[in-house]
Amino acid sequence: MKFTSALPKGSPSVILNCTVDRFEIGSYTFKPVDYYQLKVALDDIHYCEGLFGSQFASVRAYEPARDKGRATIFWKIDVHGFSKSYDNSTFKKVAPWENE
């Protein structure tokens, strides 16, 4: 999986936390135009949560039944939330930012 920040310059950072079976597998702070690549265990569901200021969003970043066999899953993080693509070109909005 590859996460890319498409946040405008001057935006707050996004903190991304990913887990598998409740075990943290990665935490990363995204600045505008930053990226993070994460290897997956092909038989496990990977959850990722992003914190953007006082907003949050969470996604099933990798789900075997949905994503197995794909070379890479591309995730874009922007001011609207998380979007996903299998070709790094056509992105579909998956999870908008929410307020507490």
C-alpha positions in Angstrom: 0.0 0.0 0.0 1.2 3.5 -0.7 -0.3 6.5 1.1 0.3 9.9 -0.5 -0.5 13.3 0.9 -2.2 15.7 -1.4 -2.6 18.4 1.3 -2.0 22.0 0.2 1.1 23.7 1.4 0.7 25.2 4.9 -1.9 22.5 5.9 -1.7 20.8 9.3 0.0 17.4 9.2 -2.0 14.2 9.2 -1.1 11.5 11.7 -1.7 8.0 10.2 -1.9 5.0 12.4 -2.3 1.5 10.9 -3.2 -1.8 12.7 -3.6 -5.5 12.0 -5.6 -7.5 14.5 -5.4 -4.6 17.0 -1.6 -4.5 16.8 0.0 -1.3 15.6 2.1 -1.8 12.5 2.9 1.7 11.6 2.5 5.3 12.5 3.5 8.2 10.3 3.1 12.0 10.3 2.3 13.3 6.8 3.2 16.8 5.7 2.0 18.2 2.4 3.3 16.3 -0.6 4.6 13.4 1.5 4.2 9.6 1.1 4.4 6.4 3.2 4.7 2.9 1.8 3.5 0.0 3.9 3.9 -3.8 3.2 0.8 -5.9 4.0 0.3 -9.4 5.3 -1.9 -10.7 2.4 -4.3 -12.7 4.6 -5.0 -9.9 7.2 -7.3 -6.9 7.2 -5.4 -3.7 7.7 -7.1 -0.7 9.3 -5.8 2.8 9.1 -7.0 5.9 10.9 -6.0 9.5 10.0 -6.1 12.5 12.4 -6.2 15.9 10.7 -6.4 18.6 13.3 -9.7 17.9 15.1 -11.0 15.7 12.3 -10.6 11.9 11.8 -11.3 9.2 9.2 -10.7 5.5 9.2 -10.5 3.0 6.4 -10.0 -0.7 5.8 -6.8 0.0 3.9 -6.3 -3.6 2.8 -9.0 -6.3 2.8 -7.9 -9.7 1.3 -11.3 -10.4 -0.4 -11.3 -7.0 -2.0 -7.6 -6.3 -2.7 -5.7 -9.6 -3.0 -3.9 -9.9 -6.3 -3.5 -6.2 -6.7 0.1 -5.1 -7.2 -0.4 -1.9 -5.1 -3.2 -0.1 -3.4 -2.8 3.7 -3.7 -4.3 5.9 -1.0 -4.5 9.7 -1.3 -5.0 11.9 1.7 -6.3 15.4 1.1 -8.5 18.0 2.8 -11.6 16.0 1.9 -10.4 12.7 3.5 -9.1 9.3 2.0 -9.4 8.2 -1.6 -8.4 4.9 -3.1 -7.0 3.8 -6.5 -5.7 0.6 -8.0 -4.0 2.5 -10.9 -2.7 5.6 -9.1 -4.7 7.7 -11.5 -8.4 7.2 -10.9 -9.2 7.8 -7.2 -12.5 7.2 -5.5 -13.4 8.9 -2.2 -13.7 6.3 0.5 -13.7 8.1 3.8 -14.4 11.8 4.4 -13.0 13.6 7.5 -15.4 13.6 10.4 -15.6 15.8 13.5 -15.9 14.3 17.0 
